[in-house]
Amino acid sequence: MRSTKRLLVAMGLAFAVLISAMPTQNADGKQIVAQAATIKLNRKTLNLKIGESATLKISGMRKTAKWSSGNKYVASVNKSGKVLAVGEGTTYVKAKIAKKTLSCKVTVTSSFNANKVKKNISIEYQDSGHGVVAILKNNNKVNVDLDAKLVYYKNGKMLDSKSDCNRAFESGKECVLYFDAPSDSDYNDVSYDNYKMSLSVDEATNAVCDVRNIMVQSDIGADNVTVEATNDSGKDFSFVKISCLMYDASGNLIKYDYHYAECEKNGDTDYFSFSFPYDSNYDTIYPSSYKIYVDEAYTYTWLQ
């Protein structure tokens, strides 16, 4: 009896396999051969502008895919297959399902408009009488590589030009630029009555930056402002620039100073001081207030 049941089961399985392998017919009597579903991406190529995104989809599979980008500084991808254009260039986004890997070529170009970007940078000027500070805010959605030139005038005539820059001016952040006053051959300041600044901008596509996560604490010290700066960004930088503006009781700028902090590596902390200004008799001028700015914290993609 048991042997008979085993035989019937075996015959049933064999019949089922045979039936599944046989072609079926449609309503017209034509044979249809069943095939396994093909696993594929909905796109083989993507062309995006910086800041744009698109979602890649996989058909013909039920398993979860593992997504990856060949260059996260060109395009990133999340676990749902959403691709975000980060910087100019070309890379491949890949989806791995078991032993099968699918790829999509992603090309990212810039929609950078220099004139529009300059209009979206707000500027506040502060004149100490010994030079001009410009406090800039980047209201654009992109990081900017910025060069600035300032020309000093006296009675409508040009006296001198000075320059400053910011190689990684981050979106939504502020930075300080400083233009030292004109001086004669004896290094004495030359008076001026007007000035004008011009900007040149480009997109900081190769800059890896994060001023937000340079944590700064400061105190009034022994005739100085003492600063503690810590790199909590999770990144290693090439430069971290921090500046200090000091003001008198009327809110007038009395000193500008800056320091390249030695906290370039993630987790590093640096301590440094900005000394108080002094007058022509070398007597200390005590500020009523001060403000610290993290102007830059960046490296380049090719240095990582």
The 8 nearest C-alpha neighbors of each residue, nearest first, counted from 0:
[[1, 3, 2, 4, 5, 6, 7, 8],
 [2, 0, 4, 3, 5, 6, 7, 8],
 [1, 3, 5, 0, 4, 6, 7, 8],
 [2, 4, 0, 6, 1, 5, 7, 8],
 [5, 3, 7, 1, 6, 2, 8, 0],
 [6, 4, 2, 8, 7, 3, 9, 1],
 [5, 7, 3, 9, 4, 8, 10, 2],
 [8, 6, 4, 10, 9, 5, 11, 3],
 [9, 7, 11, 5, 10, 6, 4, 12],
 [8, 10, 6, 12, 11, 7, 5, 13],
 [9, 11, 7, 13, 8, 12, 14, 6],
 [12, 10, 8, 14, 9, 13, 7, 15],
 [13, 11, 15, 9, 14, 10, 8, 16],
 [12, 14, 10, 16, 15, 11, 17, 9],
 [13, 15, 17, 11, 12, 16, 10, 18],
 [14, 16, 12, 18, 17, 13, 19, 11],
 [17, 15, 19, 13, 14, 18, 20, 12],
 [16, 18, 14, 20, 15, 19, 13, 21],
 [17, 19, 15, 21, 20, 16, 14, 22],
 [20, 18, 16, 21, 17, 15, 22, 33],
 [19, 21, 17, 18, 16, 22, 33, 32],
 [22, 20, 18, 19, 17, 23, 32, 33],
 [21, 23, 32, 31, 30, 20, 24, 33],
 [24, 22, 31, 30, 21, 32, 25, 33],
 [25, 23, 30, 29, 28, 31, 26, 22],
 [24, 26, 28, 27, 29, 30, 23, 31],
 [25, 27, 28, 24, 29, 30, 23, 31],
 [28, 26, 25, 29, 24, 30, 31, 23],
 [27, 29, 24, 25, 26, 30, 23, 31],
 [30, 28, 24, 25, 27, 31, 26, 23],
 [29, 31, 24, 23, 22, 28, 25, 32],
 [32, 30, 23, 22, 24, 33, 29, 25],
 [31, 33, 22, 34, 23, 30, 21, 20],
 [32, 34, 31, 35, 22, 23, 20, 19],
 [35, 33, 36, 32, 37, 31, 20, 22],
 [34, 36, 37, 33, 59, 38, 32, 60],
 [35, 37, 59, 34, 38, 60, 58, 33],
 [38, 36, 59, 39, 35, 58, 60, 34],
 [37, 39, 59, 58, 60, 36, 57, 40],
 [40, 38, 57, 58, 37, 41, 59, 101],
 [41, 39, 57, 42, 56, 58, 55, 43],
 [40, 42, 56, 57, 55, 39, 43, 58],
 [43, 41, 40, 44, 103, 55, 45, 56],
 [42, 44, 103, 104, 40, 102, 41, 45],
 [43, 45, 104, 103, 42, 105, 46, 106],
 [44, 46, 105, 106, 104, 47, 42, 43],
 [47, 45, 106, 107, 105, 44, 48, 108],
 [48, 46, 107, 51, 84, 106, 45, 108],
 [47, 49, 108, 107, 51, 109, 110, 50],
 [50, 48, 84, 85, 109, 51, 86, 108],
 [49, 51, 84, 85, 48, 83, 52, 47],
 [52, 50, 48, 84, 49, 47, 83, 53],
 [53, 51, 83, 82, 84, 50, 81, 54],
 [52, 54, 82, 81, 55, 83, 51, 45],
 [55, 53, 81, 80, 82, 56, 52, 79],
 [56, 54, 80, 81, 41, 53, 42, 40],
 [57, 55, 41, 40, 54, 58, 80, 42],
 [58, 56, 40, 39, 41, 59, 38, 55],
 [57, 59, 39, 38, 60, 40, 56, 41],
 [58, 60, 38, 36, 37, 57, 39, 61],
 [61, 59, 58, 62, 38, 57, 36, 37],
 [60, 62, 63, 59, 58, 64, 57, 96],
 [61, 63, 60, 64, 96, 97, 59, 65],
 [64, 62, 61, 65, 96, 60, 95, 97],
 [65, 63, 96, 95, 94, 66, 62, 78],
 [64, 66, 95, 94, 96, 63, 67, 78],
 [65, 67, 94, 93, 78, 64, 80, 95],
 [68, 66, 93, 92, 76, 94, 69, 65],
 [69, 67, 92, 70, 71, 75, 91, 76],
 [68, 70, 91, 90, 92, 71, 67, 93],
 [71, 69, 72, 68, 73, 90, 74, 75],
 [70, 72, 75, 74, 73, 68, 69, 85],
 [73, 71, 70, 85, 74, 86, 75, 300],
 [72, 74, 86, 85, 71, 70, 88, 87],
 [75, 73, 84, 71, 85, 83, 72, 70],
 [74, 76, 71, 83, 82, 68, 84, 77],
 [75, 77, 82, 81, 80, 83, 68, 67],
 [78, 76, 79, 80, 81, 66, 82, 75],
 [77, 79, 80, 66, 65, 76, 81, 64],
 [80, 78, 77, 81, 54, 76, 66, 55],
 [79, 81, 55, 77, 54, 78, 76, 82],
 [80, 82, 54, 76, 77, 79, 53, 55],
 [83, 81, 76, 53, 52, 75, 54, 80],
 [84, 82, 52, 75, 74, 51, 85, 76],
 [83, 85, 74, 49, 50, 51, 52, 107],
 [86, 84, 73, 74, 49, 72, 83, 50],
 [87, 85, 73, 204, 72, 49, 84, 88],
 [86, 88, 107, 108, 73, 109, 204, 49],
 [87, 89, 107, 73, 106, 86, 108, 90],
 [90, 88, 106, 105, 107, 73, 91, 87],
 [89, 91, 105, 69, 70, 104, 106, 73],
 [92, 90, 104, 69, 103, 105, 68, 93],
 [93, 91, 68, 103, 102, 67, 69, 104],
 [92, 94, 102, 67, 101, 66, 91, 68],
 [93, 95, 66, 101, 65, 100, 64, 102],
 [94, 96, 100, 65, 64, 99, 97, 101],
 [95, 97, 64, 99, 98, 100, 94, 65],
 [96, 98, 99, 95, 64, 100, 62, 63],
 [99, 97, 96, 100, 95, 101, 94, 64],
 [98, 100, 96, 97, 95, 101, 94, 38],
 [101, 99, 95, 94, 96, 93, 102, 98],
 [100, 102, 94, 93, 95, 99, 40, 39],
 [103, 101, 93, 92, 91, 94, 100, 104],
 [102, 104, 43, 44, 92, 91, 105, 93],
 [103, 105, 91, 44, 90, 45, 43, 92],
 [106, 104, 45, 90, 89, 91, 44, 46],
 [107, 105, 89, 46, 88, 45, 47, 104],
 [108, 106, 87, 47, 88, 48, 46, 84],
 [107, 109, 87, 48, 49, 47, 106, 88],
 [110, 108, 111, 49, 48, 87, 107, 86],
 [109, 111, 48, 112, 108, 49, 50, 202],
 [112, 110, 109, 113, 202, 116, 201, 115],
 [113, 111, 115, 114, 116, 110, 201, 117],
 [112, 114, 116, 115, 200, 117, 111, 201],
 [115, 113, 117, 116, 112, 118, 200, 119],
 [114, 116, 118, 112, 113, 117, 119, 111],
 [115, 117, 113, 119, 118, 114, 112, 139],
 [118, 116, 114, 119, 120, 115, 113, 200],
 [117, 119, 115, 116, 120, 114, 121, 113],
 [120, 118, 116, 138, 117, 139, 121, 115],
 [121, 119, 137, 117, 136, 118, 138, 135],
 [120, 122, 136, 135, 119, 137, 123, 138],
 [123, 121, 135, 134, 133, 124, 120, 136],
 [122, 124, 134, 133, 135, 125, 121, 132],
 [125, 123, 133, 132, 134, 122, 126, 131],
 [124, 126, 132, 131, 133, 127, 252, 123],
 [125, 127, 131, 128, 130, 132, 124, 252],
 [128, 126, 252, 129, 253, 130, 131, 125],
 [129, 127, 126, 130, 131, 180, 190, 191],
 [130, 128, 180, 127, 179, 188, 131, 126],
 [131, 129, 180, 179, 128, 178, 127, 126],
 [130, 132, 126, 178, 125, 177, 127, 133],
 [131, 133, 177, 125, 124, 176, 126, 178],
 [132, 134, 124, 176, 123, 175, 135, 122],
 [135, 133, 175, 123, 122, 174, 124, 132],
 [134, 136, 122, 174, 173, 121, 133, 175],
 [137, 135, 173, 121, 120, 172, 138, 174],
 [136, 138, 120, 171, 170, 139, 172, 173],
 [139, 137, 119, 171, 120, 136, 170, 140],
 [138, 140, 141, 137, 170, 119, 116, 171],
 [139, 141, 170, 138, 142, 171, 137, 50],
 [142, 140, 170, 139, 143, 202, 169, 203],
 [143, 141, 169, 170, 203, 168, 202, 167],
 [142, 144, 202, 203, 168, 167, 201, 145],
 [145, 143, 166, 203, 201, 167, 202, 200],
 [144, 146, 200, 165, 164, 143, 199, 166],
 [147, 145, 164, 199, 198, 163, 200, 165],
 [148, 146, 198, 163, 162, 197, 164, 199],
 [149, 147, 162, 197, 196, 161, 163, 198],
 [148, 150, 196, 161, 195, 160, 162, 197],
 [149, 151, 160, 195, 194, 159, 196, 161],
 [150, 152, 194, 158, 159, 157, 193, 160],
 [153, 151, 157, 193, 156, 158, 194, 191],
 [152, 154, 191, 192, 156, 155, 157, 193],
 [155, 153, 156, 152, 192, 191, 193, 157],
 [156, 154, 153, 152, 157, 193, 192, 158],
 [157, 155, 152, 153, 154, 158, 151, 193],
 [156, 158, 152, 151, 159, 153, 155, 150],
 [159, 157, 152, 151, 156, 153, 181, 160],
 [158, 160, 151, 150, 181, 157, 161, 152],
 [161, 159, 150, 149, 151, 148, 162, 158],
 [160, 162, 149, 178, 148, 150, 159, 179],
 [163, 161, 148, 147, 149, 178, 160, 164],
 [162, 164, 147, 176, 146, 177, 148, 178],
 [165, 163, 146, 145, 147, 166, 176, 162],
 [164, 166, 145, 167, 168, 144, 146, 295],
 [165, 167, 144, 145, 168, 164, 203, 143],
 [166, 168, 144, 165, 143, 169, 203, 295],
 [169, 167, 143, 142, 165, 144, 166, 170],
 [170, 168, 142, 172, 167, 171, 143, 137],
 [169, 171, 142, 137, 141, 140, 172, 139],
 [170, 172, 137, 138, 169, 136, 139, 173],
 [171, 173, 169, 170, 136, 137, 174, 168],
 [174, 172, 136, 135, 137, 134, 294, 175],
 [173, 175, 294, 135, 134, 292, 136, 176],
 [176, 174, 134, 133, 135, 294, 177, 132],
 [177, 175, 133, 132, 163, 134, 174, 178],
 [176, 178, 132, 131, 133, 179, 163, 175],
 [179, 177, 131, 161, 130, 162, 132, 180],
 [178, 180, 130, 177, 131, 181, 129, 161],
 [179, 181, 130, 129, 188, 182, 178, 189],
 [182, 180, 189, 188, 159, 179, 158, 183],
 [183, 181, 188, 189, 187, 186, 180, 184],
 [182, 184, 186, 185, 187, 189, 188, 181],
 [183, 185, 186, 182, 187, 188, 181, 189],
 [186, 184, 183, 187, 182, 188, 189, 181],
 [187, 185, 183, 182, 184, 188, 181, 189],
 [186, 188, 182, 183, 185, 189, 184, 181],
 [189, 187, 182, 181, 190, 180, 186, 183],
 [188, 190, 182, 181, 187, 183, 191, 180],
 [191, 189, 188, 192, 153, 181, 128, 180],
 [192, 190, 153, 152, 193, 151, 189, 158],
 [193, 191, 153, 152, 190, 154, 194, 151],
 [192, 194, 152, 191, 151, 153, 195, 155],
 [195, 193, 151, 150, 152, 149, 196, 192],
 [194, 196, 150, 149, 151, 197, 193, 152],
 [197, 195, 149, 148, 150, 147, 198, 194],
 [196, 198, 148, 147, 149, 195, 199, 146],
 [199, 197, 147, 146, 200, 148, 196, 145],
 [198, 200, 146, 145, 147, 197, 201, 113],
 [201, 199, 145, 144, 113, 198, 146, 143],
 [202, 200, 144, 143, 203, 145, 113, 199],
 [201, 203, 143, 204, 144, 142, 111, 200],
 [204, 202, 144, 143, 206, 142, 205, 167],
 [203, 205, 86, 202, 206, 87, 142, 85],
 [206, 204, 299, 300, 203, 207, 86, 301],
 [207, 205, 299, 203, 204, 298, 208, 167],
 [206, 208, 298, 297, 299, 300, 205, 209],
 [209, 207, 297, 296, 206, 210, 298, 167],
 [208, 210, 211, 296, 212, 232, 297, 207],
 [211, 209, 296, 213, 212, 295, 293, 208],
 [212, 210, 209, 213, 214, 232, 293, 172],
 [211, 213, 232, 231, 210, 214, 209, 230],
 [212, 214, 230, 210, 229, 211, 231, 215],
 [213, 215, 229, 228, 212, 230, 231, 216],
 [216, 214, 228, 227, 213, 229, 217, 226],
 [215, 217, 227, 226, 228, 214, 218, 225],
 [216, 218, 226, 225, 227, 224, 215, 219],
 [219, 217, 225, 224, 220, 226, 216, 223],
 [218, 220, 224, 223, 225, 221, 217, 222],
 [221, 219, 223, 224, 225, 222, 218, 272],
 [220, 222, 223, 219, 224, 225, 274, 275],
 [223, 221, 275, 220, 274, 224, 219, 285],
 [222, 224, 274, 220, 275, 221, 273, 219],
 [223, 225, 219, 273, 220, 272, 218, 274],
 [226, 224, 272, 218, 217, 220, 271, 223],
 [227, 225, 217, 271, 270, 216, 272, 228],
 [226, 228, 270, 216, 215, 269, 217, 229],
 [229, 227, 215, 269, 268, 214, 226, 270],
 [230, 228, 268, 214, 213, 267, 231, 262],
 [229, 231, 213, 266, 265, 232, 267, 262],
 [232, 230, 212, 266, 233, 213, 265, 229],
 [233, 231, 212, 234, 230, 265, 209, 213],
 [232, 234, 265, 231, 235, 266, 230, 212],
 [235, 233, 232, 265, 236, 264, 231, 230],
 [236, 234, 264, 265, 263, 237, 233, 298],
 [237, 235, 263, 298, 297, 238, 264, 296],
 [236, 238, 298, 297, 263, 235, 239, 296],
 [239, 237, 236, 296, 297, 263, 240, 298],
 [238, 240, 296, 295, 260, 259, 263, 241],
 [239, 241, 259, 295, 294, 258, 260, 293],
 [242, 240, 293, 258, 257, 294, 292, 259],
 [243, 241, 257, 292, 256, 291, 258, 293],
 [242, 244, 291, 256, 290, 255, 257, 292],
 [243, 245, 255, 290, 289, 254, 291, 246],
 [246, 244, 289, 254, 253, 286, 252, 288],
 [247, 245, 252, 251, 250, 288, 253, 286],
 [248, 246, 286, 287, 250, 249, 251, 253],
 [247, 249, 287, 250, 246, 286, 251, 288],
 [250, 248, 247, 251, 246, 287, 252, 288],
 [249, 251, 246, 247, 248, 252, 288, 287],
 [252, 250, 246, 247, 249, 253, 127, 248],
 [251, 253, 246, 127, 254, 245, 250, 125],
 [254, 252, 246, 127, 245, 251, 247, 255],
 [255, 253, 245, 244, 252, 276, 256, 127],
 [254, 256, 244, 243, 245, 257, 253, 242],
 [255, 257, 243, 242, 254, 273, 244, 258],
 [258, 256, 242, 241, 243, 259, 240, 255],
 [257, 259, 241, 240, 260, 242, 256, 271],
 [260, 258, 240, 239, 241, 261, 238, 257],
 [261, 259, 239, 262, 258, 240, 269, 241],
 [262, 260, 269, 263, 259, 268, 239, 267],
 [263, 261, 267, 268, 264, 260, 269, 230],
 [262, 264, 236, 235, 261, 237, 238, 239],
 [265, 263, 235, 262, 267, 236, 266, 230],
 [264, 266, 230, 235, 234, 233, 267, 231],
 [265, 267, 230, 231, 264, 229, 268, 233],
 [268, 266, 262, 264, 230, 265, 229, 269],
 [269, 267, 229, 262, 228, 230, 266, 227],
 [268, 270, 228, 261, 262, 227, 260, 229],
 [269, 271, 227, 226, 228, 268, 272, 225],
 [270, 272, 226, 225, 269, 227, 273, 260],
 [273, 271, 225, 224, 226, 223, 274, 270],
 [272, 274, 224, 223, 225, 275, 256, 271],
 [273, 275, 223, 222, 272, 224, 276, 225],
 [274, 276, 223, 222, 284, 285, 283, 273],
 [277, 275, 284, 283, 254, 274, 278, 253],
 [276, 278, 283, 284, 282, 281, 275, 279],
 [277, 279, 281, 280, 282, 283, 284, 276],
 [280, 278, 281, 277, 282, 283, 276, 284],
 [281, 279, 278, 282, 277, 283, 284, 276],
 [282, 280, 278, 277, 279, 283, 276, 284],
 [283, 281, 277, 280, 278, 284, 279, 276],
 [282, 284, 277, 276, 285, 281, 278, 275],
 [285, 283, 277, 276, 286, 275, 282, 278],
 [284, 286, 283, 275, 287, 276, 222, 247],
 [287, 285, 247, 246, 288, 245, 284, 289],
 [286, 288, 247, 248, 246, 285, 289, 245],
 [289, 287, 246, 286, 245, 247, 290, 248],
 [288, 290, 245, 244, 246, 243, 291, 286],
 [289, 291, 244, 243, 245, 292, 288, 242],
 [290, 292, 243, 242, 244, 293, 289, 241],
 [293, 291, 242, 241, 294, 243, 174, 290],
 [292, 294, 241, 295, 240, 210, 242, 291],
 [293, 295, 174, 240, 241, 292, 175, 242],
 [296, 294, 240, 239, 293, 210, 297, 167],
 [297, 295, 239, 210, 208, 238, 209, 236],
 [298, 296, 208, 236, 207, 238, 237, 295],
 [297, 299, 236, 237, 207, 206, 208, 238],
 [300, 298, 206, 302, 205, 301, 207, 297],
 [299, 301, 302, 205, 303, 207, 206, 298],
 [300, 302, 299, 303, 205, 298, 206, 207],
 [303, 301, 299, 300, 298, 237, 236, 207],
 [302, 300, 301, 299, 298, 235, 236, 207]]
